[in-house]
């Protein structure tokens, strides 16, 4: 992860994934961190040759929020670009996704109290040997 120090405030972030069909067990997205053991992950992950929307929240290193939503198979098969929007209002987090960057669909919404200190892009891999993979994205805040 490439994390930068940030202010703890409400936020609206948008992330564009340039291609959706990474190798199995890989993910790329955003990491939002309070400190060691307490963080949130918002990612596009590839599981069984299919792209999923993924969210996880950890407190003291233990998962307290975790959910995965399979996106339509054609997204992965066609290696389509994807957009993700992460919105925080007080302790409520909403993760949305889009195929065009204009029309978003809510994927996950949940409450998670966190003092946001650092955030940035992240790449993840689970399982055995990591396949070659290059994640490419753009990140920006929304007004």
Buried (B, 14 or more C-beta within 10 A) or exposed (E): BEBEEBEEEEBBBBBBBBBBBBEBBBBBBBBBBBEEEBBBBBBBBBBEEBBBBBBBBBBEEEEEBEBBBEBEEEBBEEEBBBBBBBBBEEEEBBBBBBBEEEEBEEBBEBEBEBEBBBBBBBBBBEEEEEEEBEBEBEBEEEE
